[in-house]
Amino acid sequence: MTVGFSIFEIGYTNCTSADAVARRIDVEALDGPLRYLQAHWRFEPRGEAQTELCFSVDYEFSNPVLASVAERVFAGMFSKILNAFEQRADHLFRSGPCAPSSAQRPLTTS
């Protein structure tokens, strides 16, 4: 995976696994400039026409200088990822009621 911001570009390898029964997707960084990165997507049914999406991510850069530059950008990047997911889901499954606003979505970063 490659993430670009400003004049920097960061590449790292991740392991992504999905469990349809548990309704979750897990992502773990395997190398790169991150000491660790773990992201979790959970999909929780809310009635027949709605699903609550819970997204959490925990990460730490191994280089403190890179961390000071990149952490603010990473926080914004995760918000963009959620917005893109929500827009794509809305496009594919437009028949249900509107999803909660971004202020109501659970998002945790460390």
C-alpha positions as CSV (number, residue, x, y, z in Angstrom):
1,M,0.0,0.0,0.0
2,T,1.3,3.5,-0.8
3,V,0.1,6.6,0.9
4,G,1.1,10.0,-0.4
5,F,0.8,13.4,1.2
6,S,2.6,16.7,0.6
7,I,6.0,15.8,-0.8
8,F,6.2,12.5,1.0
9,E,5.1,9.0,-0.2
10,I,5.0,6.1,2.3
11,G,4.8,2.5,1.2
12,Y,4.2,-0.5,3.4
13,T,2.9,-4.0,3.2
14,N,-0.2,-5.1,5.0
15,C,-2.1,-8.2,5.7
16,T,-5.9,-7.9,5.2
17,S,-8.3,-10.6,6.4
18,A,-12.0,-10.8,6.2
19,D,-14.5,-12.8,8.3
20,A,-17.9,-12.8,6.7
21,V,-19.5,-14.6,9.7
22,A,-18.1,-12.2,12.2
23,R,-18.8,-9.3,9.8
24,R,-15.3,-7.8,10.1
25,I,-12.2,-6.8,8.1
26,D,-8.9,-6.5,9.8
27,V,-5.7,-4.9,8.5
28,E,-2.3,-5.1,10.0
29,A,0.9,-3.4,8.6
30,L,3.8,-5.9,8.2
31,D,6.6,-3.5,7.4
32,G,7.4,0.1,6.4
33,P,7.8,3.2,8.4
34,L,5.1,2.2,10.9
35,R,6.0,0.5,14.2
36,Y,2.5,-0.9,14.0
37,L,-0.8,-0.3,12.3
38,Q,-4.0,-2.2,13.1
39,A,-7.3,-1.2,11.5
40,H,-10.6,-2.9,12.1
41,W,-13.9,-2.6,10.2
42,R,-17.0,-4.1,11.8
43,F,-20.4,-4.2,10.1
44,E,-23.3,-4.5,12.6
45,P,-26.9,-5.1,11.3
46,R,-29.4,-2.5,12.5
47,G,-32.7,-3.9,11.2
48,E,-33.2,-5.2,7.7
49,A,-32.2,-2.1,5.8
50,Q,-29.4,-0.6,7.8
51,T,-25.9,-1.5,8.9
52,E,-23.7,0.3,11.4
53,L,-20.1,0.6,10.3
54,C,-17.5,0.8,13.0
55,F,-14.0,1.7,12.0
56,S,-11.0,1.9,14.3
57,V,-7.3,2.3,13.7
58,D,-4.3,2.3,15.9
59,Y,-0.9,3.1,14.6
60,E,2.5,4.4,15.6
61,F,5.4,5.6,13.3
62,S,8.8,4.3,14.1
63,N,10.5,7.6,13.2
64,P,9.6,10.5,15.5
65,V,10.3,13.1,12.8
66,L,8.1,11.4,10.3
67,A,5.5,10.9,13.0
68,S,5.3,14.7,13.7
69,V,4.7,15.4,10.0
70,A,2.5,12.5,9.1
71,E,0.1,12.1,12.1
72,R,-2.1,15.0,11.2
73,V,-2.3,13.9,7.6
74,F,-3.1,10.3,8.6
75,A,-6.0,11.4,10.8
76,G,-7.5,13.3,7.9
77,M,-6.8,10.4,5.6
78,F,-8.9,8.0,7.7
79,S,-11.8,10.4,7.6
80,K,-11.5,10.5,3.8
81,I,-11.5,6.7,3.7
82,L,-14.7,6.6,5.6
83,N,-16.3,9.2,3.4
84,A,-15.3,7.3,0.2
85,F,-16.8,4.0,1.7
86,E,-20.0,5.8,2.6
87,Q,-20.4,7.3,-0.8
88,R,-19.7,4.0,-2.6
89,A,-22.2,2.2,-0.3
90,D,-24.8,4.9,-1.0
91,H,-24.2,4.5,-4.7
92,L,-24.6,0.7,-4.5
93,F,-27.4,0.5,-2.0
94,R,-29.4,3.7,-2.4
95,S,-32.7,2.2,-1.4
96,G,-32.2,2.5,2.4
97,P,-32.4,5.6,4.6
98,C,-29.5,8.0,4.7
99,A,-26.5,7.0,6.8
100,P,-25.6,9.0,9.9
101,S,-23.6,12.1,9.4
102,S,-19.8,11.9,9.7
103,A,-20.1,13.5,13.2
104,Q,-22.1,10.5,14.3
105,R,-19.8,7.8,12.9
106,P,-17.4,6.1,15.4
107,L,-13.8,6.9,14.4
108,T,-10.9,6.3,16.7
109,T,-7.3,6.9,15.9
110,S,-4.2,6.8,18.1
